[in-house]
Amino acid sequence: MNFSVVLVDDHTMLRQSLRRALESEGVTVVGEAADGAAGVHVALSTKPDVVLMDVSMPGTDGIDATRQLTAADNRMRVVMLTMHIDRDIIDRAIKAGAVGYLTKDSSIGDVVEAIHLAANGDRPMSPTLASAMLHEARNEDEPVISTREEEVLQLVADGLGTTEIAERLFISQKTVKNHLASIYEKLNARDRTQAVLMAVKMGIVKLT
């Protein structure tokens, strides 16, 4: 499927390079903007599948622009494309309504994949950000998920169903479902598949 995007970044050369790269991969760039305010206007005018939004820009920054954009149209899918891996910035972007987070050292393949995932309702995150968030959590001695939740998620990754997991861990099926609900919330995932993919990227579980 051919997805459409709007590029919002104050670096002209980056936008031009990204546009050429995306179009060579079959992605249609329907608009560009050099600051957040213009980005909001262009995105609302063109209604793209995804908006690739920088964070640091003159005037209205990417986070404020994302907040304005998603408030005006809650169907808008904004993916931040940034140099920042600061947890506070990531949290602010999430609260503003961004659905994805890529660092500018991502490959064009990563960007194209993120566009496809975001357009299809998923929440893409670059491995660099996932790794940084995990490292930060470990440094603070605050595990991303509990040890028991890791065990449950690893068994999910191994292909076991709820009943099998309950039998393997000697717990009830209801407890398994409660653990999964907690995992989804902590990893900002909507289902088992997305939770496993996020956990693999973050080094929490392994695919066997």
C-alpha positions, 0 to 999 in steps of 0.5 A: 500500500502506498502511504502519504506523509508530511515532513516537518523539519527546519533543516531543508537539506534533511527534508529534501534528502528524506523526501527523495529517499521515501519517494524511492521507496514508494511513499508519497510526500504530500507536503513539507514544512519548516516549523511546527505551526506551518506543519500543523497547517499543511497536515490539516490541509493534506490529511496524510497517513503519517506526519514525520515531525522534528522536535526542536524547531524555531517558533512552535516546536514539534511537541506543541505542534503535535499537541495542536494537530492531534487536538484538531484531528485525533485520527492524525498519526504523528511520528517524531523524528528526532536527535533527542533520546531524553526520556522527558522529551519522549514522555512529553511527546507521548502525552502530546499524542505522538504514536511513534519515535525515531532517532535521526540515525535510523535507516530509511528502511526503519523510517519506511517501516515506522510509517507503515506501522503507524499508518496501520495503528501500531506504535513504532519506536527505533531500537536506539530509543528502546535501548536508551529507555531500557538502560535508563530504567535499569540504571534507576533500578526500576525494571520495565516489567516485573520478573513474573511478567517477564516470565509470562511474556517470554512464554508468550514469545515461545508461542504458549497460550493462556492455558499453557502459561497458567499450567507452566507457572502454576497460576490461574488463567485469570492471573495470566490475563492480569499480568498481560494487561499490566504488560500492555500498559507498561509497554504501551502495547495493544496486544500480545504481538506488539508487546513481544516485538517491543520486548524483543527490541528492548532486550527483555525477551528473546525469540527462540 
